[in-house]
């Protein structure tokens, strides 16, 4: 078998260092030469040193630990392990993606790390929930939305029958084709949404992306958005300002809700007596729409004491729910 070219040797050395080395798992010169010889690269100490120098010049952070037997590893990467962990956790909890899509995406993220770092992240995340959820065509849907936004065109789509469970879709005809001017894709509370402008009703609207199907980019030009439009302002009007932020929340709870509170916050939450019939609980939580929904389901038996911003948000949500 003929030896591989110098260019191929350089690529394979780079791939080996990225996949097999990190600060805790370094490769000696002998190990690098042995690997390349198995790849039929005909490597020597000089060729390996020259290749490492080229990789370093091209921006690859290859660190040399100098000793009797020098060892090498990739130091800084485009994405470090904590960053990949955060991204993988976000993907794992996304309800718009299917189990298969989550698995493939997370595996792609793991290629940014050494195999040892990837194993650590995998143990941290744990097994993915294999319950059926999401939409296999979500990538296609997002691609059509992005295409329409970039081309300045309207889109048309239909809604799956599951959309009836989404509050903004109640009463809609799922066989009807809808159209609007897409503004972008928004992720919130572990779901992906299309948000856009409906000129016919002169309203901004939000649609669960995984509820959409038969998405088409129309020839019609995008509608002109009303003046002083701000995507940030709209995001805050649809999703509560406190959405997804961590706050220390104090609640006053009727005594009978104790099991609910422990189930929600755990038995390590700080609690103390308020009156003969109620108690306080204090906990740092991520304030999301599901938290407000849980509050509402308690029928007034659990009340927000602080902070004031959470009180105001909950009060505004209750006001909006009235005709």
Residue, then its C-alpha position, 0 to 999 in steps of 0.5 A: x500500500x502506498x503512503x498517504x500524502x503529506x497533506x493527508x498526514x497533516x489532516x489525520x494528525x490534527x484529527x487525532x489531536x482533537x479527538x484523543x487529547x486534552x490536558x488530562x490525556x496527552x500524547x507523547x511523540x512516540x504515540x503520535x508517530x506510532x499512530x501515523x505509521x498505522x495510518x501508513x503516513x511514514x512519520x518521523x520526529x521531524x515530520x511530526x514536529x513540522x506538522x505540529x508547527x504548521x497546525x499551531x501557525x494556523x491557530x490550533x492551540x497545541x500545548x507542549x508539556x516539556x519533559x524527558x518525553x515531551x507530550x502534546x495536547x489541544x488546549x483551547x478549543x472553539x467550544x470549551x466543555x462547559x459551553x458544550x454542556x450548556x448547549x447540549x442541555x438546551x437541546x436535550x430539554x427542547x420539546x420541539x425536537x424529536x429524540x432522534x434530532x436531539x441525539x444527532x445534534x448533541x453528537x455533533x457538539x461532542x465532536x468539538x471536544x476530545x472523546x474523554x471530555x465528550x464522555x464527561x458531558x454525556x454523563x452530566x446530561x444523562x440519558x435523553x427522554x425517549x418519549x415521542x415529541x417534536x416534529x421530524x420536519x422542524x429543520x425544514x420548517x425553520x429553513x423555510x422561515x429563514x428563507x422567507x425572512x432573507x428574501x423579504x417574502x410572506x409564508x403560508x402554512x397549515x397547523x397540525x391538529x395538535x395545535x389545538x392544545x396551544x393557547x393561541x390556536x384555540x378555535x382555529x381550523x387546522x385544515x385552513x392555510x394561514x399566511x403571514x410575514x415572518x419576522x424570525x424564530x424564537x426559542x422560549x421555555x424549551x420550545x421553538x416558535x415562529x413569530x410574525x406579522x399578520x397584516x389582515x388582522x394588524x397583529x403580531x402572532x406567535x405559532x409553535x414551529x413544531x405544530x406547522x406543516x406544509x410550509x411554503x415561501x410565497x411570491x408575495x412581498x413581506x408586509x411593512x411592519x408598523x412603525x416603532x416595531x421592536x422584536x425585543x419589545x414584542x418578545x416581552x409582550x408575548x413572553x413575560x419579562x421574568x421568563x427564564x430568569x432566576x429569582x429568589x421568590x417568597x410565597x405565602x401558602x395555605x397549610x393544605x398546600x404543603x405536599x404541593x410545595x414540597x413536590x414543586x420545590x423539594x423539602x430543602x426549600x426554606x419554610x417558616x410559619x406565617x399564621x395558624x393557617x399558612x406558611x412562607x416558602x423561599x426558593x431561588x427558581x427559574x421563573x417561567x410560564x409553567x411557574x405561573x401556570x402552576x400558581x394559577x392551578x393552586x386556586x389562590x391558595x399560594x400567593x406571591x409575596x416577593x419580588x414585586x416584579x414577579x407579582x406584577x407579571x402574574x397580576x398582568x397575566x391574570x388581567x389579560x385572561x379576563x374578557 
